[in-house]
Amino acid sequence: KVFLVITPKTQSDQIRVYLNDKLVDYSNSGSDVNKGIVTATEPKLYELIDLKGNKNSHILRLEFQTEGTQIYAFTFG
């Protein structure tokens, strides 16, 4: 799992989440991702990725759709 602390500038900041250059889907997205997009509504820890125990090497890429979104700490679990 991959988590990220996000503080949005607005109440609907959006971030596109990609894994290995593909927009994440139900098979690998975290609980805070809907159709590949995190909508950050408040400052908190957001779950971006859930590989459901399938360990491997991957490349995570985030595309910020809202200017001014602040991020702080990635955590893994």
Helices and strands as residue ranges (DSSP letters): E 2-7, E 13-19, E 22-23, E 33-34, E 37-40, E 44-49, E 60-64, E 70-76
